[in-house]
Amino acid sequence: MRARLLAITLVLVAVAASAACSPASPPDENPSVRGTITSISRSGDSGSMLVESAGPPVFDVDRAQVRVDGDTSLLREAEDGYEPIAFSEFAEGDAVDIWFEGPVAESYPVQAYARAIVLR
């Protein structure tokens, strides 16, 4: 009985470890906005950024003020997919894709919480 319990525990640990090491990736749907960071405000690992599309917007939104916190998935495109990065690695002038989550304020620019941001 003890050996069986140990075997089950080891299997669960292996499954959890493989899930934790799975590659990061952005959501499967199109981003809510694609553009360039024109301003950024930081407070530790959270803050906000204003993103503006150059020319006609690729998606429905051409300007967005987005909130970033510890739950926002922050990624950078890498040769073999995506890698997690810190909020401090984003800067004005960077090209990004952003996915919104939750309500979007219908102001101009729109205001929303960022579920995921990819540095392109």
N, C-alpha and C positions, 0 to 999 in steps of 0.2 A: 504494500500500500504506500509506504513511504517513497519507494522508487518511482511509482506511478505519479505521485504528487510532484516530485522533483522534476520528472520528465515534462509534465504539463507546465510547470513553472518556467522551465527553460524554453519551451516552445513559445509561450506568451512573451517572454523577454525578447526572444529573437524576432517575433513579429513586430513588437513595439519598436525595437531598434531599427528594423528595416523601414518601417513607416517614417521614423524620425530622420532617416538618411535619404529619403526619397527626394528627387530633384524638385526644386521650387519651380512653379510656373504660374503665369497670370491666368485669370479667368478665361474660359473658352470663347466667350462672346466678344464682339467688337468693343473697343474702349468707348467710354462716354465722351472723352475729349482727347484729341491728339494735338500737341503744340509745343510751345517753348515757354519755359519758366521765365516770367518777366519780373517777378518779385517773390521773395521768400522771407518768412518770419519764423524764427525758431525759439522754442522754450524747452531745452533739454531734447528729449526724443520725440517731441511733438511740435506742432506749429501749423502753419498754413502756407499755401503758395498760390500765386495767380498764374494761370496758364492761358496763353493766347495762341490761336492758330494763325499761321502766316497765310494770307490769301483766303480763298473760300474754305470753310471748315470741311474736314474729311467726314465728320459725323455731324450730328445736329447742333452741337455746341461749339461756338467759336471763342468764348472766353469763360473761364471758370475760376472761382475762388474756392479752393478745397482745403478741408481740415485734415490734418494727419495726426494720428496718435499711435500708441503701441500696438493696436490691432490692425493697422494698415500694413499690408504686405508690400515691402519695398524691394524691388528687384532691379538687376542690371542684365542686359543681354550679354551673353558670353558665347564663346565658340561652340560649346556643347549644350546650349540651352540658356538657363537663367541662373543667377546667383543672388542670394540675399545681400542687401547692403544696408547701411545706416542712413537715417534721415540727413545726417551731417554731410553726406557725400553728394547731395543735390545742390546745384548752384544756379544762379540766374544765367540764362542762355542755354541751359540744357534742354534737349528734346526729350519729351516724355509722352507716354500713353497713360491715361488715368481711367479707372473704373470707379463709378460712384456706387454708394450703398445707402439705402434709406431715402428719406425725403430730400427733394431738391428744391431750394427756394427759387421761385420764378422771378428773380430780380435780374438785373444786368450789371455785372456778369452773374451767371447762376452761382449759387452757393451750395456746396454739398460736402459730405464726408467721403474721403477717399478710401475705398476698400482695398485697392491695389494701385501701385504706381510702378511703371517700368521705365528705367533710364535707357534711352535708345542710343 
